[in-house]
Amino acid sequence: MSRVAVVGTGYVGLTTGAYLAHLGHDVVCADVVPDKVERLNRGEIPIFEAGLEDLVREGLDGHRLSFVLGAETAVREAEFVFLCVPTPQGDDGAADMSYVQAAARQIAPALASDAVVVNKSTVPVGSTLVVERALGRDDVAVVSNPEFLREGSAVHDCLHPDRIVIGSVDHRAAMRVAALFERLEAPLIVTDPASAETIKYASNAFLATKVSFVNAIANLCEAVGADVREVVLGMGYDKRIGFEFLKPGPGWGGSCFPKDTRALVRIGDDAGYDFSLLRGVVAVNEQQYERVVAKVERMVGGSVAGTAVAAWGLTFKARTDDTRDSPAVEVIRRLTARGAAVRAYDPAASPAGLDDIARVADPYAACEGAGVLVVLTEWDDFRWLDLDKVRDAMAHPRIVDARNLLDPAGARRKGFAYEGMGR
Ligand SMILES: NC(=O)c1ccc[n+]([C@@H]2O[C@H](COP(=O)([O-])OP(=O)(O)OC[C@H]3O[C@@H](n4cnc5c(N)ncnc54)[C@H](O)[C@@H]3O)[C@@H](O)[C@H]2O)c1
């Protein structure tokens, strides 16, 4: 078993630290936020992620997992150091590498000889070299190990990965990293750093493409009078296509797809390749927010100015508290900008960054006096709410279901005007 340090305790770092401790390694996780570190040492989880609290508790109780303030403190004894810091979108669309570089510079003097620095942050092609330069240590190897977990099922995804990708010019270092995960029995791809870095962006770009594609098909279905659910059913049974990521909605969002698609377009530009396909995927997504807003406007007879709008959902998808680049938030802000008075309900959304949005603690309270209800996140709970109670609370019984979550016939039987996506 190995001594591991993890730098950054967000969605990726905290899950990585907890599952590596679960696999038997001794793990020290570092963050720069004192309150977060204190809470984590008490077993309090700052994010909403199924199974994570139990895993962290198991690590703390077994003395295989601890949390410290500052990366330097965490890495002194470590054989492996995982970088799990943010790589947000910079002003020019490219990934902002400043957190990764700062973390590398911070840990450089404290690293043990022969340590391996493993980069899990999503970074542009060539970043392994950037980390090597920031470290300035010939006796330390740098390996790329992109992360593919999905928020909402991060623990499951880490313990049952579809594949593990390791990119390095140093084969021995790559195999040492692979050994950390050997209990996981996942397909292992050991490759060069540029290919590993590209695999991560290509995977996210492909998934975003699937969603934009099905959104475009849904829009076409509306134009030609087809039902997108039937169309997807007929497509998905084809094994070459499958059903995953073919659900129409208000567009993709979250902390990864928006920044990673733009970063890949930028990587192409910098390398002299015009990734026009991906530009189109991004453009379809931007239009999708506006299509939802237009549906709401049509539903209320033209303008939403002065209309009370109930919004169900704030997170970018169900089973997470994350609202970063959430399409739900984007649609709410656009409606508000056009004069709607939006009241939103979400069962888990973190309050960070949502000061401008009026939230209520109950889905029915959101509907009180509303001229229209818009369903923006696919929380399962929303399926089972009492539509009679919703109708009685609303000024006008109208629903725009941007997730195709509710049963249109059932809603219409209850007296609602209903509009979904692509049907
Ligand atoms: N969230 C996802 O679903 C997901 C999936 C795959 C890959 N990724 C990638 O993983 C990386 C991290 O994403 P995330 O969602 O976990 O980010 P996050 O914002 O949730 O967490 C990052 C953490 O790093 C800490 N941090 C920043 N600088 C630090 C430093 N110098 N020392 C110690 N801690 C530091 C922050 O305080 C924060 O707690 C990004 O590159 C992202 O693109 C994210």
The ligand as a Gaussian input file, in Angstrom:
#p B3LYP/6-31G(d) Opt

LIG

0 1
 N      -16.425000      17.935000     -11.182000
 C      -16.367000      16.957000     -12.073000
 O      -17.373000      16.279000     -12.361000
 C      -15.080000      16.631000     -12.775000
 C      -14.961000      15.415000     -13.476000
 C      -13.758000      15.124000     -14.107000
 C      -12.720000      16.037000     -14.092000
 N      -12.859000      17.224000     -13.435000
 C      -11.707000      18.151000     -13.407000
 O      -11.066000      18.022000     -12.147000
 C      -10.555000      19.295000     -11.716000
 C      -11.140000      19.646000     -10.362000
 O      -12.552000      19.747000     -10.491000
 P      -13.526000      19.822000      -9.231000
 O      -14.911000      19.853000      -9.767000
 O      -13.129000      18.803000      -8.240000
 O      -13.149000      21.278000      -8.667000
 P      -13.661000      21.963000      -7.323000
 O      -13.722000      23.411000      -7.626000
 O      -14.866000      21.259000      -6.806000
 O      -12.483000      21.679000      -6.272000
 C      -11.197000      22.185000      -6.369000
 C      -10.600000      22.290000      -4.968000
 O       -9.215000      22.637000      -5.069000
 C       -8.902000      23.519000      -4.002000
 N       -7.643000      24.171000      -4.325000
 C       -7.377000      25.119000      -5.260000
 N       -6.069000      25.428000      -5.256000
 C       -5.471000      24.653000      -4.306000
 C       -4.139000      24.509000      -3.833000
 N       -3.122000      25.220000      -4.333000
 N       -3.901000      23.622000      -2.831000
 C       -4.918000      22.886000      -2.303000
 N       -6.188000      22.983000      -2.730000
 C       -6.466000      23.848000      -3.724000
 C      -10.132000      24.410000      -3.915000
 O      -10.209000      25.091000      -2.675000
 C      -11.247000      23.387000      -4.101000
 O      -11.669000      22.830000      -2.875000
 C      -10.896000      20.281000     -12.836000
 O       -9.822000      20.356000     -13.722000
 C      -12.080000      19.607000     -13.517000
 O      -12.203000      19.989000     -14.870000
 C      -14.014000      17.532000     -12.760000

